[in-house]
Structures are given as C-alpha cells and as structure tokens.
C-alpha cells in the first residue's frame, strides 16, 4: 500500500489466482483495476508524478507494471528465474529500482536500454524491503547472522549489519524498521529499529504477532496480525481510533501493509473475505 495526494491511497493485491489488481481511492470513492492476468506478492510505490508503480511475481518471473496519466497500464519483465518476492522504489531522480533475492540481494534498475541488474549482498536471504529518499535507495533484509541495512549512494552500495540474531519473515522499512523474531512457542515478538547509517537503536516493542511480517509506515506506525482460536485481529501501534473501509473482495487474499498520508496513518489488510482499508484519526494535523 502507498499513500498519494490528500485522501488518496493505492493498494496492490492479488485475488485467488485471478491476477494482479490495484485498488485506489480518490476522496471517498474506491476503484479497482485489473493490471495483469498473473500476479502475486506485489510491492507498490508512486513515481515522481504520483502514478503507481508495481513490482510483482508472475509465474517464474518478476514483472513491473506502470500506470500513466491516462490510466493505461503497461508491463515489462524484470527477471525470469527463481527469486524472492520483489520490492520496488523510485529514486529522487525518477529511476525505478526493483530489489529481490536470488542467491543474494540484487538491485534491478530500469534505464533507457532496459534493466540492469547488480549484486548487492550475496549473504542476503528471505525477501528485502526497499525505500528511497534523500538522494539514496535503502534496502533492509535478513542474513544468516542478523538484520542488514544497505544504502545506495551514487554508484556504491554500503552495507551494515545493525542487529545480530535470527530474523523471521521479511522486515519492513520506512525510515525506521520493524521485524519479527520467533518467541520459541510458535509466535513472534515484534521488534523495532530506528537510526541512520551505522548508528541504530534496536529493541522489542513488547507486542506479539502470529505473522512473521509486521509492517511499518512513514509515521512509524506498526501494523501486525494476532490470531486466536476465535478470530484474527489486525492491530496497530500507536493504538488510536481507526476507521475501516471495505476496498475489494475476493478469495484467498493475504497480507498487511501500512503507509502514512495526509497527516494520518493508513493501513490495508486482507482476509478470506476481501481487502480492507483503515485510517487512523489523529488528534492533530
């Protein structure tokens, strides 16, 4: 999920093997568009003009979908072969980056001649998180020994391991980081990291989740899933009053995403009943 201009939000999702869809809100109206007949594990961001850019799995390939100002979608193939779920970001200069793990972390950059793929860290495992800002591209991912933070400045990737231990699932990055660590009894502890470059503070939030993939937004709100014998809950930190809207429906939808826009934290999540959107009222603007 990504927040756009005021009262705008974009959510990329798959629907039970029926393809890749993007739902977007403009004001109070939701519209859902089918982007591709194939699609799973989507990652969405906006380009410099505010148009959505989606990286996703399509069978054994990674594809990129873009939507222009005339609401036309186009797709291109980034990679064919075994890979992790991709993550996408757009640099301050407008370059599209797609990160994935294939025997290590790789960064694919779209240029006039097509895609250029470089290896970033052969020790990476799982799937990466990716973001852009301040003239750099940032990747966060697990390694066999901990949590790594890589930043691309100029033509160079710089890598720091910011925490030692075993990371469960895929970390989430949006300036700050959240990730999950097994609690040894089938659940996971939610951790939080804040800092820059090689100077990070890392600690537990005190919250537990049944999913190893908590998500963090641009306002440092954290969303996570808690399951019990009777229900599944989506919770968020900080816990303030949330307004919920139904976005789209379909079988087999999964995932939770969180973003920040228009001065409020926003999150989307999916259940077997469909995709939902929630927005948190703030006491200030």
Buried (B, 14 or more C-beta within 10 A) or exposed (E): BBBBEEBBBBBBBBBEEBBBBBBBBEEEEBEBEEBBEBBBBBBBBBBEEEBBBBBBBBEEBBBBBBBEEEEEBEBEEBBEEEBBBBBBBBBEEEBBBBBBBBEBBBBBBBEEEEBEEEEBBEBBBBBBBBBBEEEBBBBBBBBEEBBBBBBBEEEEBEBBBBBEBEBBBBBBBBBBBBBBBBEEEEBBBBBBBEBEEEEBEBEEBEBBBBBBBBBBBBBBBBBBBBEEEEEEEBBBBEEEEBEEEEBBBBEEBBBBBBBBBBEBBBBBBBEEEBBBBBBBEBEEE
